[in-house]
């Protein structure tokens, strides 16, 4: 069986995606998949440090460049009149960077309480 990789071409070229790396599990109160649902808010401070807010927790991470870029592929089956069907992969995007959140999440309520107690 032959496998073909066809580049995805449009006016803008390939899209560049990123990866968010979290330590531990990401659970939801709702049953089912988290696909297509809002998980949290991602911000960058003035120094370019990423901050991810999920519910009542805040994570501070860092941006890293991947040593080897990854390709996001879409598998397609092409039916032919002969015996063998053809399978090809279309490159949808390239992943060159990731955001790493290695530390445990900190509760926002606890952080806000310290700030409120310090004000005169």
C-alpha distance (Angstrom), angle and dihedral (degrees) to the residues before:
residue distance angle dihedral
X1 . . .
X2 3.80 . .
X3 3.78 122.4 .
X4 3.81 117.7 -155.1
X5 3.78 125.3 -163.1
X6 3.77 112.2 -155.5
X7 3.83 119.4 -171.8
X8 3.79 115.7 -122.9
X9 3.76 107.4 -122.6
X10 3.77 129.4 -169.8
X11 3.79 135.6 141.8
X12 3.80 93.5 -79.5
X13 3.80 95.5 43.0
X14 3.79 122.2 -134.0
X15 3.76 119.3 -10.6
X16 3.77 117.4 -120.5
X17 3.80 115.0 -136.1
X18 3.79 131.7 -175.5
X19 3.79 137.0 -144.2
X20 3.79 126.9 -130.6
X21 3.80 111.9 -150.7
X22 3.80 117.0 -159.6
X23 3.79 129.8 179.1
X24 3.80 115.9 -129.2
X25 3.79 129.7 4.2
X26 3.76 131.0 -38.1
X27 3.81 108.4 -143.7
X28 3.78 130.5 -176.1
X29 3.80 131.4 -158.2
X30 3.79 88.2 -136.6
X31 3.78 118.9 78.2
X32 3.77 120.0 -121.2
X33 3.76 135.5 37.7
X34 3.81 125.5 -26.5
X35 3.81 90.8 -141.4
X36 3.79 111.3 130.9
X37 3.82 93.5 6.4
X38 3.80 128.1 115.7
X39 3.80 108.8 -102.6
X40 3.79 100.7 175.1
X41 3.79 146.9 -51.7
X42 3.79 124.1 -76.0
X43 3.81 119.8 -154.4
X44 3.80 136.4 172.0
X45 3.81 120.8 -145.8
X46 3.81 122.9 -139.6
X47 3.84 90.1 -86.8
X48 3.83 91.9 54.7
X49 3.82 95.7 -107.4
X50 3.83 111.9 147.0
X51 3.82 119.0 -126.3
X52 3.80 120.6 -168.7
X53 3.81 120.1 -162.8
X54 3.81 116.1 -162.4
X55 3.79 114.1 177.5
X56 3.82 107.2 -55.2
X57 3.81 94.4 -15.7
X58 3.78 132.3 89.6
X59 3.80 126.8 -155.6
X60 3.80 125.1 -167.3
X61 3.78 117.0 -158.8
X62 3.75 144.2 156.3
X63 3.79 136.0 -112.4
X64 3.80 117.2 -117.4
X65 3.78 133.6 -175.9
X66 3.81 114.8 -127.9
X67 3.79 114.9 -118.3
X68 3.81 90.0 -138.3
X69 3.81 119.3 25.6
X70 3.81 118.0 -125.8
X71 3.79 126.7 -137.1
X72 3.81 122.7 -138.8
X73 3.80 106.7 -141.4
X74 3.79 134.6 -167.0
X75 3.80 116.0 -152.2
X76 3.81 117.0 -138.3
X77 3.78 129.2 -173.4
X78 3.79 114.6 -150.6
X79 3.78 115.5 -164.1
X80 3.76 116.7 -143.1
X81 3.78 130.3 -173.5
X82 3.78 90.9 -113.6
X83 3.81 126.8 76.5
X84 3.78 99.4 -91.8
X85 3.78 120.4 67.3
X86 3.76 115.3 -145.9
X87 3.81 121.3 -122.3
X88 3.77 120.7 -160.8
X89 3.78 134.6 174.3
X90 3.80 122.3 -140.5
X91 3.81 117.4 -153.7
X92 3.82 106.7 -128.6
X93 3.81 101.0 173.8
X94 3.79 145.5 -12.4
X95 3.82 123.4 -124.3
X96 3.81 113.2 -149.6
X97 3.83 103.4 153.2
X98 3.76 139.7 43.1
X99 3.77 135.8 -166.4
X100 3.81 112.1 -136.6
X101 3.80 120.9 -155.7
X102 3.81 102.5 -177.7
X103 3.80 101.3 158.2
X104 3.78 126.3 80.3
X105 3.79 115.4 -93.2
X106 3.79 115.6 -97.7
X107 3.80 120.2 -139.2
X108 3.79 112.6 -111.8
X109 3.81 93.6 -148.0
X110 3.81 91.8 58.1
X111 3.80 92.0 48.6
X112 3.81 92.0 49.0
X113 3.81 91.3 49.5
X114 3.82 91.2 57.2
X115 3.80 91.4 50.4
X116 3.81 92.2 48.8
X117 3.82 92.2 48.9
X118 3.84 92.3 52.0
X119 3.80 95.1 56.7
X120 3.84 113.3 96.6
